[in-house]
Amino acid sequence: MFILFRIWGYDLTALELVAALTSFIGVAYGITGKRITWPWWIISSFLYAVFFYKVNLLASATLQFVFIAAAVWGWFGWAPTGAVPGKLSRKSISYWAVGLFLSWIILAPALHRIGAAATWSDSFIFIGSFIAQVLMVYEKFENWPLWFIVDAVATIEYFTLGYWFTGALYLAFTFMALIGWRSWLVRVNKV
């Protein structure tokens, strides 16, 4: 990968920088519920798919294709005026939570068998992000608390593996998820 510059001992590639910037813009638009969020997700997800593949984070690389599909789905599913947030029932929340847990413990050993750089954390990030993204496409408020947890785990994983710039991005995403959580909750309560 082409190294753009070295910052605090970290080799920042052009690919990682552009992927991070487009990703940040996409999440910022998602907080506001604007439909324009989805093209940004497509661009950033394609770039991060390449980045994660090159660093052997296979579940994270594959997840980017889920994000691309969800972005197309979201673009056509959301009204031109943006998201109209709703809430899940307690029963639905329980089903999603059980699905996340079971899928996580099934995927992690599979990642280990194929030699992924991370298994348990990347498995959780994959499954949690998948569910959070589906909930976001369906305009469900609960996507934000789940994003908060997933982004916190991703922050730890990327910092631990030495991907400082992406780790810093996911730290920002963790705080942005709190902002999205509050923003969408206010919008849900107005409906």
C-alpha positions in Angstrom: 0.0 0.0 0.0 1.2 3.5 -0.8 2.3 5.3 2.3 1.1 8.9 2.3 3.1 10.0 5.3 4.3 8.9 8.7 2.5 10.3 11.7 3.7 9.6 15.3 5.5 6.5 14.0 2.5 5.2 12.1 2.6 4.7 8.3 -0.7 6.2 7.0 -1.6 5.0 3.6 -3.6 7.0 1.1 -6.2 4.2 1.0 -6.7 4.2 4.8 -6.9 8.0 4.9 -9.5 8.3 2.1 -11.5 5.3 3.5 -11.6 7.0 6.9 -12.6 10.4 5.7 -15.5 9.0 3.5 -16.6 6.8 6.3 -16.7 9.7 8.8 -18.8 11.7 6.4 -21.2 8.8 5.9 -21.7 8.3 9.6 -22.1 12.0 10.2 -24.9 12.1 7.6 -26.4 8.9 9.2 -26.7 10.7 12.5 -28.9 13.3 10.9 -30.9 10.7 9.1 -30.2 12.2 5.7 -30.5 9.9 2.7 -27.2 11.2 1.3 -25.5 9.0 3.9 -25.8 5.9 1.7 -23.5 6.9 -1.3 -20.8 7.8 1.3 -21.2 4.3 2.8 -20.8 2.7 -0.6 -17.5 4.6 -1.3 -16.0 4.1 2.2 -17.1 0.5 2.3 -15.4 -0.3 -1.0 -12.2 1.4 0.1 -12.2 -0.3 3.5 -12.9 -3.7 1.9 -9.6 -3.3 0.1 -7.8 -2.1 3.2 -9.1 -4.8 5.5 -8.3 -7.5 3.0 -4.7 -6.3 2.7 -4.3 -6.5 6.5 -6.0 -9.9 6.7 -9.0 -8.8 8.7 -11.2 -11.1 6.6 -14.5 -10.6 8.5 -14.1 -6.9 8.4 -13.3 -7.0 4.7 -16.4 -9.1 3.9 -18.5 -6.9 6.1 -17.9 -4.0 3.7 -19.8 -5.8 1.0 -22.7 -6.1 3.4 -22.5 -2.4 4.0 -22.5 -1.8 0.2 -25.6 -3.9 -0.2 -27.3 -2.2 2.7 -26.4 1.2 1.3 -28.1 0.4 -2.0 -31.1 -0.9 0.0 -31.1 2.2 2.3 -30.9 4.6 -0.7 -34.1 3.1 -2.2 -35.7 2.3 1.2 -35.5 5.7 2.8 -37.6 8.6 1.7 -35.9 11.4 -0.1 -36.5 13.5 3.0 -34.5 11.0 5.1 -35.1 8.5 7.9 -38.3 8.4 10.0 -37.0 6.5 13.1 -39.1 4.0 14.9 -38.6 1.5 17.8 -38.4 -2.2 17.9 -40.6 -4.2 20.2 -39.0 -5.9 23.3 -39.7 -9.3 21.6 -37.8 -8.2 18.4 -34.9 -6.8 20.5 -34.7 -10.3 22.2 -34.6 -12.1 18.9 -31.9 -9.8 17.5 -29.8 -10.2 20.7 -30.0 -14.0 20.6 -29.3 -14.0 16.9 -26.2 -11.8 17.5 -24.9 -14.1 20.3 -25.4 -17.3 18.4 -24.0 -16.1 15.1 -21.0 -14.6 16.9 -20.0 -17.9 18.6 -20.5 -19.8 15.4 -18.4 -17.4 13.2 -15.4 -17.0 15.5 -14.1 -20.6 15.1 -14.6 -20.4 11.4 -12.4 -17.3 11.2 -9.8 -19.1 13.2 -9.8 -22.0 10.8 -9.1 -19.8 7.8 -6.3 -17.9 9.5 -7.9 -14.5 10.1 -5.8 -12.0 12.0 -8.5 -11.7 14.7 -11.3 -14.1 15.5 -13.6 -13.3 18.4 -13.5 -9.6 18.1 -13.7 -9.5 14.3 -16.6 -12.0 14.5 -18.5 -9.8 17.0 -17.7 -6.7 14.8 -19.0 -8.5 11.7 -22.3 -9.8 13.3 -23.0 -6.7 15.4 -22.3 -4.4 12.4 -24.5 -6.5 10.2 -27.4 -6.3 12.6 -26.9 -2.6 13.3 -26.8 -1.8 9.6 -30.0 -3.7 9.0 -31.7 -1.9 11.8 -30.4 1.4 10.4 -31.8 0.6 6.9 -35.1 -0.2 8.6 -34.9 3.2 10.4 -34.9 1.6 13.9 -33.6 3.7 16.7 -31.9 0.7 18.3 -29.2 0.7 15.6 -27.3 3.4 17.6 -26.9 1.7 20.9 -25.7 -1.4 19.0 -23.3 0.7 17.0 -22.0 2.2 20.2 -21.0 -1.3 21.5 -19.7 -2.5 18.1 -17.6 0.6 17.6 -16.1 0.4 21.1 -15.0 -3.3 20.4 -13.7 -2.2 16.9 -11.7 0.6 18.5 -10.0 -1.8 20.8 -9.3 -4.3 18.1 -7.8 -1.8 15.6 -5.7 -0.2 18.3 -4.5 -3.6 19.6 -3.6 -4.7 16.0 -1.7 -1.4 15.5 -4.0 0.2 13.0 -3.9 3.5 14.9 -5.7 5.7 12.3 -8.6 3.4 11.9 -8.7 2.8 15.7 -8.9 6.6 16.1 -11.7 6.7 13.6 -13.7 4.0 15.4 -13.1 5.9 18.7 -14.8 8.9 17.0 -17.5 6.5 15.7 -18.1 5.4 19.3 -18.8 8.9 20.4 -20.8 9.6 17.2 -23.0 6.6 18.0 -23.9 8.4 21.3 -24.9 11.5 19.3 -26.9 9.4 16.8 -28.6 7.6 19.7 -29.7 10.9 21.3 -30.7 12.4 17.9 -32.8 9.5 16.8 -34.4 9.1 20.2 -35.6 12.7 20.1 -37.0 12.1 16.6 -38.7 8.9 17.7 -40.3 10.7 20.6 -41.7 13.3 18.2 -43.5 10.7 16.1 
